[in-house]
């Protein structure tokens, strides 16, 4: 595309391409290297968010859980941080659910929930979530589908960030 409203004609390019013989300065190389390392760090951060779905337990046991933090709500999801009680001591767990469901159910810090977990002592995966009146909020199938869907998104983002890192390395 040519612009001719000035004295000389200037060629407009959609992407900046340095002129032939251009050598990047030290500052530009440092910015590219730091940007690449940040992308690599973000890629592995996505892999850290993957949740393994254990085989379905033979028996579930209801355990009391309390919401420990204010509800974190995005446009599509709500993150509920709960402390699940156990015989010896409790453990923290994060449950992701649709944001409109969480807002309609009046989830807030300190609210009591019941969660279905495997009856073995070492099983920490939450299979189902019930409110304080033992009405089902998240069932087994919905919970497993959400975890697998989120894992797919995390793997997809890992690939994107890793490809971005590769692009940054090629730029250096």
NORGIGI-V334435 format. One line per field, one symbol per residue. ss: DSSP state (H for helix, E for strand, L for the rest). burial: # if it has 9 or more other C-alpha atoms within 8 Angstrom, else .. A space follows every 50 residues. Layout:
ss: ???
burial: ???
//
This chain:
ss: LEELLLLLLEELLLLLLLLLLLLLLHHHHHHHHHHHHHHHHHHHHHHHLL LLLLLLLLLEEEEEEEELLLLEELLLEEEEEEEELLLLLLEEEEEEEEHH HHHHLLLLLLLEEEEEEELLLLLLLEEEEELLLLLEEELHHHHHHHHHHH HHHHHHHHHHHHHHHHHHHHHL
burial: ..#.....#...................#..##.###.##.###.##..# .........#..#######.#.#...#########....#.....####. .#.....##..########......######....#.##...##.###.# #..##.######.###.##...
//
